[in-house]
Structure formats: structure tokens, C-alpha cells
Amino acid sequence: EFYDYVSNGDLVEHMIYNDAYYGTLYSEIERHSEDTPLILVVDVHGRRNVIIKYPLAKTIFISPPSFEVLKERLISRNENTPEQIEERLRIAQKEIKEAPKYLYKVVNDDIQECVQEIAEIIKKEMH
């Protein structure tokens, strides 16, 4: 089904990451009214495609407080093999370099503060 979406041009953006399939359907974006905030959680590749197709989109880069904290968080989740963790860290290094291209940057040091900051950005952008 995913490959059908890709070949039919139904996806705004898509990516295969850690053997999982991710994508955003145009139909999901278009079914929302313009006065309702729509939040997409995408990687830097997805952001590029979204911005090309929706140039007025606002972007927020959510970063870890440090690369070491990210590594500790991935290890403590106990969800990935050491090889998968190394791959995720390699990808994260590349993605962090893309942060300056985003309109906003939020550091996820404390989850509640991070959520609050993102909520304030959304509220600001709605006015």
C-alpha cells in the first residue's frame, strides 16, 4: 500500500527509516481547514518536501540538549540494537546540521517545557 501511494504521487513526503515506512498523504493535509493548525512530525527530508509544496508552512526543529544526552536516551529506551543506535546517531548528526534552516528551534531538555514552548509558538503563529 505504501509503495502504491509513492508511485501514485499521493504522498507529500515519505521516508523509510529503521525498516519502518513513514509518509504524509496529501489527502490528510487537504481535509483540514486552513484556520486549524496542522502539525506534521517529519524528518529534515520530509521538511524539505513540505516546504516545497507548502511554502507558508512554519517549521520547528526539536533538538536534544546535547548529542550525549541523545545517545543516553536512545540507550535507556532499550528498544534498539547497538548497531541501530549508532545508525540513529549518525542520522541525528546530519539532521542537527539542518536546524538553522528551521524557523524555530526548541531544545527538548524538559518535556513539559518543550511542549509549552511549542504550544506558544503555535499560538503565536495563529495570530
MMTF fields as JSON, N, C-alpha, C and O atoms, coordinates in Angstrom:
{
  "mmtfVersion": "1.0.0",
  "mmtfProducer": "UNKNOWN",
  "numBonds": 507,
  "numAtoms": 508,
  "numGroups": 127,
  "numChains": 1,
  "numModels": 1,
  "chainsPerModel": [1],
  "groupsPerChain": [127],
  "chainIdList": ["A"],
  "bondAtomList": [4, 2, 8, 6, 12, 10, 16, 14, 20, 18, 24, 22, 28, 26, 32, 30, 36, 34, 40, 38, 44, 42, 48, 46, 52, 50, 56, 54, 60, 58, 64, 62, 68, 66, 72, 70, 76, 74, 80, 78, 84, 82, 88, 86, 92, 90, 96, 94, 100, 98, 104, 102, 108, 106, 112, 110, 116, 114, 120, 118, 124, 122, 128, 126, 132, 130, 136, 134, 140, 138, 144, 142, 148, 146, 152, 150, 156, 154, 160, 158, 164, 162, 168, 166, 172, 170, 176, 174, 180, 178, 184, 182, 188, 186, 192, 190, 196, 194, 200, 198, 204, 202, 208, 206, 212, 210, 216, 214, 220, 218, 224, 222, 228, 226, 232, 230, 236, 234, 240, 238, 244, 242, 248, 246, 252, 250, 256, 254, 260, 258, 264, 262, 268, 266, 272, 270, 276, 274, 280, 278, 284, 282, 288, 286, 292, 290, 296, 294, 300, 298, 304, 302, 308, 306, 312, 310, 316, 314, 320, 318, 324, 322, 328, 326, 332, 330, 336, 334, 340, 338, 344, 342, 348, 346, 352, 350, 356, 354, 360, 358, 364, 362, 368, 366, 372, 370, 376, 374, 380, 378, 384, 382, 388, 386, 392, 390, 396, 394, 400, 398, 404, 402, 408, 406, 412, 410, 416, 414, 420, 418, 424, 422, 428, 426, 432, 430, 436, 434, 440, 438, 444, 442, 448, 446, 452, 450, 456, 454, 460, 458, 464, 462, 468, 466, 472, 470, 476, 474, 480, 478, 484, 482, 488, 486, 492, 490, 496, 494, 500, 498, 504, 502],
  "bondOrderList": [1, 1, 1, 1, 1, 1, 1, 1, 1, 1, 1, 1, 1, 1, 1, 1, 1, 1, 1, 1, 1, 1, 1, 1, 1, 1, 1, 1, 1, 1, 1, 1, 1, 1, 1, 1, 1, 1, 1, 1, 1, 1, 1, 1, 1, 1, 1, 1, 1, 1, 1, 1, 1, 1, 1, 1, 1, 1, 1, 1, 1, 1, 1, 1, 1, 1, 1, 1, 1, 1, 1, 1, 1, 1, 1, 1, 1, 1, 1, 1, 1, 1, 1, 1, 1, 1, 1, 1, 1, 1, 1, 1, 1, 1, 1, 1, 1, 1, 1, 1, 1, 1, 1, 1, 1, 1, 1, 1, 1, 1, 1, 1, 1, 1, 1, 1, 1, 1, 1, 1, 1, 1, 1, 1, 1, 1],
  "groupList": [{"groupName": "GLU", "atomNameList": ["N", "CA", "C", "O"], "elementList": ["N", "C", "C", "O"], "formalChargeList": [0, 0, 0, 0], "bondAtomList": [1, 0, 2, 1, 3, 2], "bondOrderList": [1, 1, 2], "singleLetterCode": "E", "chemCompType": "L-PEPTIDE LINKING"}, {"groupName": "PHE", "atomNameList": ["N", "CA", "C", "O"], "elementList": ["N", "C", "C", "O"], "formalChargeList": [0, 0, 0, 0], "bondAtomList": [1, 0, 2, 1, 3, 2], "bondOrderList": [1, 1, 2], "singleLetterCode": "F", "chemCompType": "L-PEPTIDE LINKING"}, {"groupName": "TYR", "atomNameList": ["N", "CA", "C", "O"], "elementList": ["N", "C", "C", "O"], "formalChargeList": [0, 0, 0, 0], "bondAtomList": [1, 0, 2, 1, 3, 2], "bondOrderList": [1, 1, 2], "singleLetterCode": "Y", "chemCompType": "L-PEPTIDE LINKING"}, {"groupName": "ASP", "atomNameList": ["N", "CA", "C", "O"], "elementList": ["N", "C", "C", "O"], "formalChargeList": [0, 0, 0, 0], "bondAtomList": [1, 0, 2, 1, 3, 2], "bondOrderList": [1, 1, 2], "singleLetterCode": "D", "chemCompType": "L-PEPTIDE LINKING"}, {"groupName": "VAL", "atomNameList": ["N", "CA", "C", "O"], "elementList": ["N", "C", "C", "O"], "formalChargeList": [0, 0, 0, 0], "bondAtomList": [1, 0, 2, 1, 3, 2], "bondOrderList": [1, 1, 2], "singleLetterCode": "V", "chemCompType": "L-PEPTIDE LINKING"}, {"groupName": "SER", "atomNameList": ["N", "CA", "C", "O"], "elementList": ["N", "C", "C", "O"], "formalChargeList": [0, 0, 0, 0], "bondAtomList": [1, 0, 2, 1, 3, 2], "bondOrderList": [1, 1, 2], "singleLetterCode": "S", "chemCompType": "L-PEPTIDE LINKING"}, {"groupName": "ASN", "atomNameList": ["N", "CA", "C", "O"], "elementList": ["N", "C", "C", "O"], "formalChargeList": [0, 0, 0, 0], "bondAtomList": [1, 0, 2, 1, 3, 2], "bondOrderList": [1, 1, 2], "singleLetterCode": "N", "chemCompType": "L-PEPTIDE LINKING"}, {"groupName": "GLY", "atomNameList": ["N", "CA", "C", "O"], "elementList": ["N", "C", "C", "O"], "formalChargeList": [0, 0, 0, 0], "bondAtomList": [1, 0, 2, 1, 3, 2], "bondOrderList": [1, 1, 2], "singleLetterCode": "G", "chemCompType": "PEPTIDE LINKING"}, {"groupName": "LEU", "atomNameList": ["N", "CA", "C", "O"], "elementList": ["N", "C", "C", "O"], "formalChargeList": [0, 0, 0, 0], "bondAtomList": [1, 0, 2, 1, 3, 2], "bondOrderList": [1, 1, 2], "singleLetterCode": "L", "chemCompType": "L-PEPTIDE LINKING"}, {"groupName": "HIS", "atomNameList": ["N", "CA", "C", "O"], "elementList": ["N", "C", "C", "O"], "formalChargeList": [0, 0, 0, 0], "bondAtomList": [1, 0, 2, 1, 3, 2], "bondOrderList": [1, 1, 2], "singleLetterCode": "H", "chemCompType": "L-PEPTIDE LINKING"}, {"groupName": "MET", "atomNameList": ["N", "CA", "C", "O"], "elementList": ["N", "C", "C", "O"], "formalChargeList": [0, 0, 0, 0], "bondAtomList": [1, 0, 2, 1, 3, 2], "bondOrderList": [1, 1, 2], "singleLetterCode": "M", "chemCompType": "L-PEPTIDE LINKING"}, {"groupName": "ILE", "atomNameList": ["N", "CA", "C", "O"], "elementList": ["N", "C", "C", "O"], "formalChargeList": [0, 0, 0, 0], "bondAtomList": [1, 0, 2, 1, 3, 2], "bondOrderList": [1, 1, 2], "singleLetterCode": "I", "chemCompType": "L-PEPTIDE LINKING"}, {"groupName": "ALA", "atomNameList": ["N", "CA", "C", "O"], "elementList": ["N", "C", "C", "O"], "formalChargeList": [0, 0, 0, 0], "bondAtomList": [1, 0, 2, 1, 3, 2], "bondOrderList": [1, 1, 2], "singleLetterCode": "A", "chemCompType": "L-PEPTIDE LINKING"}, {"groupName": "THR", "atomNameList": ["N", "CA", "C", "O"], "elementList": ["N", "C", "C", "O"], "formalChargeList": [0, 0, 0, 0], "bondAtomList": [1, 0, 2, 1, 3, 2], "bondOrderList": [1, 1, 2], "singleLetterCode": "T", "chemCompType": "L-PEPTIDE LINKING"}, {"groupName": "ARG", "atomNameList": ["N", "CA", "C", "O"], "elementList": ["N", "C", "C", "O"], "formalChargeList": [0, 0, 0, 0], "bondAtomList": [1, 0, 2, 1, 3, 2], "bondOrderList": [1, 1, 2], "singleLetterCode": "R", "chemCompType": "L-PEPTIDE LINKING"}, {"groupName": "PRO", "atomNameList": ["N", "CA", "C", "O"], "elementList": ["N", "C", "C", "O"], "formalChargeList": [0, 0, 0, 0], "bondAtomList": [1, 0, 2, 1, 3, 2], "bondOrderList": [1, 1, 2], "singleLetterCode": "P", "chemCompType": "L-PEPTIDE LINKING"}, {"groupName": "LYS", "atomNameList": ["N", "CA", "C", "O"], "elementList": ["N", "C", "C", "O"], "formalChargeList": [0, 0, 0, 0], "bondAtomList": [1, 0, 2, 1, 3, 2], "bondOrderList": [1, 1, 2], "singleLetterCode": "K", "chemCompType": "L-PEPTIDE LINKING"}, {"groupName": "GLN", "atomNameList": ["N", "CA", "C", "O"], "elementList": ["N", "C", "C", "O"], "formalChargeList": [0, 0, 0, 0], "bondAtomList": [1, 0, 2, 1, 3, 2], "bondOrderList": [1, 1, 2], "singleLetterCode": "Q", "chemCompType": "L-PEPTIDE LINKING"}, {"groupName": "CYS", "atomNameList": ["N", "CA", "C", "O"], "elementList": ["N", "C", "C", "O"], "formalChargeList": [0, 0, 0, 0], "bondAtomList": [1, 0, 2, 1, 3, 2], "bondOrderList": [1, 1, 2], "singleLetterCode": "C", "chemCompType": "L-PEPTIDE LINKING"}],
  "groupTypeList": [0, 1, 2, 3, 2, 4, 5, 6, 7, 3, 8, 4, 0, 9, 10, 11, 2, 6, 3, 12, 2, 2, 7, 13, 8, 2, 5, 0, 11, 0, 14, 9, 5, 0, 3, 13, 15, 8, 11, 8, 4, 4, 3, 4, 9, 7, 14, 14, 6, 4, 11, 11, 16, 2, 15, 8, 12, 16, 13, 11, 1, 11, 5, 15, 15, 5, 1, 0, 4, 8, 16, 0, 14, 8, 11, 5, 14, 6, 0, 6, 13, 15, 0, 17, 11, 0, 0, 14, 8, 14, 11, 12, 17, 16, 0, 11, 16, 0, 12, 15, 16, 2, 8, 2, 16, 4, 4, 6, 3, 3, 11, 17, 0, 18, 4, 17, 0, 11, 12, 0, 11, 11, 16, 16, 0, 10, 9],
  "groupIdList": [1, 2, 3, 4, 5, 6, 7, 8, 9, 10, 11, 12, 13, 14, 15, 16, 17, 18, 19, 20, 21, 22, 23, 24, 25, 26, 27, 28, 29, 30, 31, 32, 33, 34, 35, 36, 37, 38, 39, 40, 41, 42, 43, 44, 45, 46, 47, 48, 49, 50, 51, 52, 53, 54, 55, 56, 57, 58, 59, 60, 61, 62, 63, 64, 65, 66, 67, 68, 69, 70, 71, 72, 73, 74, 75, 76, 77, 78, 79, 80, 81, 82, 83, 84, 85, 86, 87, 88, 89, 90, 91, 92, 93, 94, 95, 96, 97, 98, 99, 100, 101, 102, 103, 104, 105, 106, 107, 108, 109, 110, 111, 112, 113, 114, 115, 116, 117, 118, 119, 120, 121, 122, 123, 124, 125, 126, 127],
  "secStructList": [7, 2, 2, 2, 2, 2, 2, 2, 6, 7, 3, 3, 3, 3, 3, 3, 3, 6, 6, 3, 3, 3, 3, 3, 3, 2, 2, 2, 2, 2, 6, 1, 7, 6, 6, 1, 7, 7, 7, 7, 7, 7, 7, 2, 2, 2, 2, 2, 2, 2, 2, 2, 2, 7, 6, 6, 7, 7, 7, 3, 3, 3, 3, 7, 1, 7, 2, 2, 2, 2, 2, 2, 2, 2, 2, 2, 2, 6, 7, 1, 7, 2, 2, 2, 2, 2, 2, 2, 2, 2, 2, 2, 2, 2, 2, 2, 6, 6, 4, 4, 4, 1, 1, 3, 3, 3, 3, 7, 1, 1, 2, 2, 2, 2, 2, 2, 2, 2, 2, 2, 2, 2, 2, 2, 2, 2, 7],
  "xCoordList": [0.83, 0.0, 0.879, 0.587, 1.949, 2.863, 3.455, 3.48, 3.926, 4.53, 3.501, 3.849, 2.254, 1.201, 1.049, 0.927, 1.055, 0.978, 2.14, 1.949, 3.341, 4.524, 4.393, 4.57, 4.086, 4.031, 2.879, 2.958, 1.815, 0.679, 0.855, 0.013, 1.93, 2.151, 1.2, 0.881, 0.745, -0.214, 0.438, -0.255, 1.764, 2.454, 3.184, 3.897, 2.988, 3.723, 5.192, 6.082, 5.416, 6.774, 6.714, 5.677, 7.844, 7.908, 9.356, 10.29, 9.51, 10.846, 10.735, 9.757, 11.736, 11.861, 12.994, 14.121, 12.698, 13.658, 13.627, 12.571, 14.773, 14.852, 13.848, 13.2, 13.72, 12.815, 11.336, 10.496, 11.022, 9.625, 9.294, 10.157, 8.05, 7.601, 6.863, 5.94, 7.282, 6.663, 6.278, 6.987, 5.163, 4.746, 3.533, 2.813, 3.314, 2.166, 1.367, 1.875, 0.12, -0.768, -1.267, -1.612, -1.299, -1.912, -3.339, -3.763, -4.068, -5.473, -5.64, -6.642, -4.664, -4.742, -4.524, -5.143, -3.66, -3.42, -4.622, -5.084, -5.116, -6.179, -7.53, -8.411, -7.712, -9.006, -9.13, -10.209, -8.052, -8.079, -8.375, -7.89, -9.163, -9.443, -8.205, -7.38, -8.088, -6.904, -6.787, -5.688, -7.882, -7.827, -7.555, -7.579, -7.3, -6.964, -5.497, -5.062, -4.721, -3.306, -3.16, -3.851, -2.275, -1.981, -0.521, 0.358, -0.267, 1.099, 1.557, 0.916, 2.675, 3.282, 4.592, 5.368, 4.834, 6.107, 6.883, 6.591, 7.887, 8.665, 10.151, 10.538, 10.965, 12.415, 12.833, 11.987, 14.124, 14.59, 14.294, 14.028, 14.337, 13.99, 12.518, 12.167, 11.673, 10.246, 9.967, 9.108, 10.698, 10.542, 10.817, 10.076, 11.883, 12.22, 11.055, 10.684, 10.491, 9.381, 8.134, 7.435, 7.85, 6.681, 6.834, 5.896, 8.014, 8.254, 8.143, 7.649, 8.591, 8.473, 7.0, 6.605, 6.208, 4.801, 3.902, 2.835, 4.327, 3.569, 4.533, 4.928, 4.914, 5.96, 5.618, 6.522, 4.369, 3.998, 4.031, 3.74, 4.382, 4.454, 5.507, 6.556, 5.215, 6.159, 6.848, 6.212, 8.143, 8.89, 9.524, 9.988, 9.528, 10.133, 11.091, 10.688, 12.341, 13.319, 13.39, 13.668, 13.144, 13.226, 14.525, 14.727, 15.397, 16.715, 16.933, 16.311, 17.808, 18.181, 19.094, 19.665, 19.235, 20.125, 21.579, 22.342, 21.95, 23.299, 23.284, 22.345, 24.34, 24.461, 24.597, 24.055, 25.319, 25.486, 24.156, 23.886, 23.322, 22.008, 21.171, 20.478, 21.238, 20.511, 20.961, 20.13, 22.261, 22.789, 22.3, 21.891, 22.344, 21.868, 20.387, 19.971, 19.596, 18.154, 17.888, 17.05, 18.594, 18.397, 18.778, 18.077, 19.879, 20.323, 19.328, 18.985, 18.869, 17.979, 16.608, 15.935, 16.183, 14.908, 14.941, 13.914, 16.129, 16.317, 15.42, 14.879, 15.274, 14.422, 15.211, 14.667, 16.497, 17.291, 18.571, 19.078, 19.079, 20.373, 21.461, 21.21, 22.651, 23.748, 23.992, 24.316, 23.837, 24.026, 22.95, 23.243, 21.709, 20.617, 20.82, 20.538, 21.299, 21.573, 22.653, 22.523, 23.709, 24.778, 24.252, 24.633, 23.384, 22.795, 21.919, 21.981, 21.12, 20.269, 21.108, 20.756, 22.197, 23.081, 23.756, 23.929, 24.131, 24.744, 23.751, 24.114, 22.515, 21.474, 21.213, 21.048, 21.176, 20.927, 21.998, 21.688, 23.246, 24.327, 24.065, 24.263, 23.622, 23.31, 22.103, 22.099, 21.082, 19.861, 20.094, 19.528, 20.912, 21.183, 21.814, 21.605, 22.565, 23.176, 22.128, 22.411, 20.931, 19.852, 19.049, 18.217, 19.275, 18.488, 18.409, 17.335, 19.492, 19.397, 18.386, 17.988, 17.983, 17.023, 15.578, 14.672, 15.368, 14.033, 13.719, 14.618, 12.444, 12.016, 12.218, 12.626, 11.929, 12.075, 12.927, 12.98, 13.591, 14.345, 13.973, 14.021, 13.603, 13.23, 14.123, 14.272, 14.711, 15.561, 14.706, 14.075, 14.692, 13.909, 14.751, 15.224, 14.924, 15.639, 14.653, 14.873, 13.574, 12.483, 11.228, 10.856, 10.581, 9.464, 8.329, 7.756, 7.991, 6.897, 7.232, 6.383, 8.462, 8.885, 8.907, 8.535, 9.334, 9.376, 7.964, 7.733, 7.03, 5.636, 5.073, 4.397, 5.352, 4.86, 5.418, 4.687, 6.691, 7.322, 6.716, 6.463, 6.49, 5.88, 4.449, 4.027, 3.707, 2.339, 2.332, 1.457, 3.291, 3.387, 3.714, 3.197, 4.555, 4.886, 3.635, 3.361, 2.892, 1.677, 0.678, 0.074, 0.509, -0.43, -0.003, -0.836, 1.292, 1.822, 1.572, 1.179, 1.798, 1.644, 0.188, -0.095, -0.717, -2.137, -2.682, -3.753, -1.971, -2.459, -1.86, -2.165],
  "yCoordList": [-1.192, 0.0, 1.263, 2.226, 1.249, 2.385, 2.662, 3.808, 1.626, 1.8, 2.273, 2.995, 1.877, 2.398, 3.905, 4.655, 4.342, 5.786, 6.526, 7.577, 5.975, 6.61, 6.685, 7.751, 5.567, 5.542, 6.382, 6.868, 6.556, 7.369, 8.855, 9.669, 9.215, 10.614, 11.115, 12.304, 10.222, 10.576, 11.138, 11.633, 11.065, 11.483, 12.811, 13.013, 13.708, 14.975, 14.686, 15.261, 13.786, 13.379, 11.944, 11.465, 11.259, 9.879, 9.49, 10.075, 8.478, 8.024, 6.618, 6.282, 5.822, 4.523, 4.71, 5.025, 4.518, 4.769, 3.61, 3.275, 3.0, 1.855, 0.771, 0.189, 0.503, -0.516, -0.217, -1.113, 1.045, 1.461, 2.466, 3.223, 2.462, 3.318, 4.532, 4.393, 5.713, 6.954, 7.784, 7.801, 8.461, 9.347, 10.16, 9.815, 11.252, 12.119, 12.208, 12.629, 11.809, 11.851, 13.272, 13.998, 13.658, 14.945, 15.009, 16.042, 13.92, 13.903, 14.223, 14.818, 13.832, 14.135, 15.62, 16.187, 16.246, 17.683, 18.464, 19.406, 18.081, 18.837, 18.723, 19.549, 17.74, 17.608, 18.552, 18.667, 19.219, 20.18, 21.576, 21.965, 22.316, 23.703, 24.556, 24.238, 25.636, 26.48, 27.201, 27.611, 27.371, 28.074, 27.135, 27.557, 25.877, 24.903, 24.525, 24.104, 24.675, 24.298, 22.809, 21.97, 22.51, 21.128, 20.881, 21.591, 19.896, 19.606, 18.313, 17.272, 18.392, 17.221, 16.947, 17.869, 15.718, 15.327, 14.623, 13.486, 15.339, 14.824, 15.037, 15.871, 14.278, 14.471, 15.612, 16.238, 15.879, 17.014, 16.817, 17.786, 15.595, 15.304, 15.637, 16.271, 15.205, 15.495, 16.98, 17.477, 17.704, 19.157, 19.818, 20.704, 19.386, 19.973, 19.813, 20.764, 18.629, 18.374, 19.156, 19.675, 19.246, 20.0, 21.472, 22.085, 22.038, 23.455, 23.731, 24.785, 22.807, 22.984, 23.051, 23.884, 22.179, 22.095, 23.046, 23.426, 23.433, 24.354, 25.406, 25.332, 26.372, 27.324, 28.212, 28.811, 28.317, 29.124, 28.327, 28.868, 27.055, 26.227, 26.783, 27.269, 26.705, 27.116, 25.865, 24.824, 25.966, 24.777, 24.957, 26.04, 23.874, 23.852, 22.664, 21.525, 22.93, 21.857, 21.546, 22.431, 20.306, 19.893, 19.124, 18.067, 19.674, 19.062, 18.58, 19.083, 17.619, 17.199, 18.271, 19.08, 18.284, 19.273, 19.097, 20.062, 17.866, 17.588, 16.23, 15.445, 15.984, 14.708, 13.568, 12.482, 13.816, 12.789, 12.442, 11.273, 13.453, 13.195, 12.347, 11.422, 12.666, 11.873, 10.42, 9.512, 10.199, 8.837, 8.116, 6.957, 8.803, 8.208, 7.853, 6.796, 8.733, 8.474, 7.26, 6.42, 7.17, 6.017, 4.711, 3.707, 4.725, 3.524, 3.152, 1.98, 4.15, 3.865, 3.353, 2.678, 3.658, 3.141, 1.626, 0.956, 1.1, -0.341, -0.919, -2.017, -0.154, -0.577, -0.945, -1.538, -0.595, -0.79, -1.552, -1.548, -2.204, -2.86, -1.787, -0.657, -2.117, -1.136, -0.607, 0.567, -1.471, -1.041, -0.036, 0.952, -0.291, 0.628, 1.971, 3.025, 1.928, 3.165, 3.967, 5.179, 3.297, 4.0, 4.614, 5.725, 3.889, 4.412, 5.632, 6.629, 5.556, 6.688, 7.893, 9.026, 7.667, 8.766, 9.388, 10.604, 8.55, 9.048, 9.937, 11.005, 9.499, 10.279, 11.579, 12.641, 11.482, 12.665, 13.727, 14.918, 13.314, 14.28, 15.083, 16.297, 14.401, 15.08, 16.006, 17.132, 15.515, 16.3, 17.556, 18.606, 17.466, 18.623, 19.752, 20.925, 19.418, 20.439, 21.216, 22.305, 20.665, 21.312, 22.286, 23.026, 22.301, 23.129, 24.6, 25.189, 25.226, 26.645, 26.953, 28.105, 25.957, 26.157, 26.237, 26.561, 25.947, 25.961, 27.346, 28.078, 27.699, 28.993, 29.076, 30.111, 27.984, 27.926, 26.72, 25.722, 26.836, 25.717, 25.599, 26.581, 24.393, 24.123, 22.999, 21.969, 23.202, 22.184, 21.356, 21.895, 20.054, 19.146, 18.683, 17.547, 19.581, 19.247, 18.703, 17.644, 19.433, 19.024, 18.92, 19.887, 17.777, 17.524, 18.524, 18.992, 18.864, 19.809, 21.197, 21.856, 21.637, 22.945, 22.937, 23.925, 21.847, 21.71, 21.807, 22.532, 21.083, 21.111, 22.526, 23.016, 23.176, 24.539, 25.502, 26.331, 25.389, 26.275, 26.061, 27.025, 24.817, 24.526, 25.065, 25.622, 24.902, 25.423, 26.943, 27.488, 27.623, 29.082, 29.496, 30.5, 28.739, 29.024, 28.872, 29.718, 27.817, 27.583, 28.703, 29.221, 29.072, 30.156, 31.46, 32.181, 31.762, 32.977, 32.971, 33.988, 31.839, 31.746, 31.79, 32.102, 31.489, 31.505, 32.931, 33.165, 33.871, 35.262, 36.092, 37.279],
  "zCoordList": [0.0, 0.0, 0.0, -0.709, 0.796, 0.861, -0.517, -0.967, -1.178, -2.497, -3.526, -4.461, -3.363, -4.242, -4.043, -5.011, -2.784, -2.501, -3.156, -3.768, -3.023, -3.6, -5.122, -5.711, -5.749, -7.22, -7.773, -8.901, -6.992, -7.444, -7.124, -7.502, -6.437, -6.079, -5.01, -4.972, -4.139, -3.095, -1.836, -0.948, -1.754, -0.532, -0.723, -1.707, 0.244, 0.264, 0.519, -0.108, 1.45, 1.811, 2.275, 2.733, 2.153, 2.644, 2.899, 2.351, 3.754, 4.114, 4.7, 5.367, 4.442, 5.113, 6.11, 5.726, 7.371, 8.444, 9.422, 9.958, 9.655, 10.576, 10.196, 11.066, 8.912, 8.389, 8.643, 8.564, 8.946, 9.121, 8.014, 7.57, 7.582, 6.493, 7.059, 7.861, 6.633, 7.089, 5.876, 4.87, 5.979, 4.901, 5.298, 6.235, 4.566, 4.803, 3.517, 2.477, 3.605, 2.45, 2.193, 3.125, 0.924, 0.566, 1.105, 1.624, 0.984, 1.397, 2.878, 3.274, 3.702, 5.13, 5.391, 6.291, 4.621, 4.776, 4.25, 4.894, 3.103, 2.448, 3.147, 2.906, 3.989, 4.673, 5.873, 6.454, 6.247, 7.363, 6.839, 5.777, 7.577, 7.183, 7.434, 8.29, 6.68, 6.777, 8.108, 8.48, 8.837, 10.113, 11.293, 12.449, 10.995, 12.032, 11.893, 10.822, 12.99, 12.873, 12.566, 13.144, 11.673, 11.307, 11.631, 11.142, 12.437, 12.863, 12.214, 12.353, 11.502, 10.899, 11.624, 11.876, 11.952, 12.552, 11.451, 11.08, 10.94, 9.812, 10.074, 10.892, 9.375, 9.48, 8.554, 7.916, 8.48, 7.677, 6.185, 5.473, 5.723, 4.331, 4.091, 3.096, 5.007, 4.896, 4.941, 4.213, 5.803, 5.903, 4.561, 4.135, 3.899, 2.594, 1.614, 0.926, 1.553, 0.632, 1.019, 0.149, 2.308, 2.759, 2.382, 1.873, 2.63, 2.332, 0.828, 0.425, 0.017, -1.436, -1.837, -2.653, -1.262, -1.652, -0.877, -1.36, 0.323, 1.181, 1.726, 2.889, 0.915, 1.307, 2.501, 3.083, 2.878, 4.043, 5.35, 6.417, 5.265, 6.472, 7.426, 7.0, 8.704, 9.742, 10.258, 10.427, 10.507, 10.909, 12.287, 12.644, 13.039, 14.37, 14.42, 14.184, 14.724, 14.902, 16.389, 17.198, 16.748, 18.15, 18.322, 17.724, 19.15, 19.311, 20.74, 21.676, 20.897, 22.251, 22.855, 22.123, 24.176, 24.793, 24.35, 24.297, 24.037, 23.548, 22.853, 22.991, 22.112, 21.426, 22.437, 22.229, 23.529, 24.571, 25.227, 25.504, 25.477, 26.067, 25.113, 25.539, 23.822, 22.836, 22.894, 22.912, 22.923, 22.985, 24.246, 24.183, 25.385, 26.638, 26.559, 27.035, 25.958, 25.837, 24.959, 25.289, 23.851, 22.957, 23.647, 23.517, 24.374, 25.081, 26.181, 26.342, 26.935, 28.07, 27.636, 28.415, 26.422, 25.917, 25.763, 25.87, 25.512, 25.355, 24.253, 24.387, 23.161, 22.041, 20.796, 19.864, 20.776, 19.571, 19.865, 20.987, 18.832, 18.956, 18.966, 18.549, 19.43, 19.375, 17.956, 17.777, 16.956, 15.57, 15.159, 14.485, 15.567, 15.251, 15.954, 15.383, 17.17, 17.907, 17.188, 17.023, 16.766, 16.046, 14.743, 14.375, 14.059, 12.821, 13.117, 12.397, 14.155, 14.524, 14.914, 14.584, 15.601, 15.992, 14.768, 14.697, 13.818, 12.58, 11.834, 11.34, 11.757, 11.095, 11.867, 11.268, 13.191, 14.021, 13.817, 13.789, 13.675, 13.438, 12.165, 12.135, 11.125, 9.866, 10.032, 9.535, 10.737, 10.899, 11.728, 11.425, 12.762, 13.614, 12.804, 13.113, 11.796, 10.933, 10.133, 9.634, 10.011, 9.265, 10.133, 9.608, 11.427, 12.357, 11.952, 12.072, 11.477, 11.111, 9.992, 9.821, 9.253, 8.165, 8.665, 7.898, 9.932, 10.512, 11.056, 11.47, 11.053, 11.563, 13.085, 13.61, 13.771, 15.229, 15.612, 14.893, 16.758, 17.319, 18.792, 19.534, 19.21, 20.591, 21.097, 20.44, 22.26, 22.867, 23.822, 24.732, 23.607, 24.437, 25.623, 25.666, 26.572, 27.795, 28.821, 29.407, 29.029, 29.915, 29.055, 28.391, 29.059, 28.145, 28.334, 27.35, 29.586, 29.818, 29.281, 28.682, 29.494, 28.979, 27.452, 26.818, 26.876, 25.417, 24.842, 23.874, 25.434, 24.979, 25.111, 24.207, 26.231, 26.448, 25.398, 24.857, 25.121, 24.135, 22.739, 22.016, 22.373, 21.074, 21.031, 20.018, 22.123, 22.183, 22.021, 21.348, 22.625, 22.495, 21.059, 20.569, 20.398, 19.001, 18.134, 17.283, 18.346, 17.558, 17.797, 16.858, 19.065, 19.396, 18.728, 18.177, 18.776, 18.147, 16.64, 16.069, 16.008, 14.553, 14.107, 12.95, 14.989, 14.637, 14.596, 14.034, 15.175, 15.207, 14.122, 14.013]
}
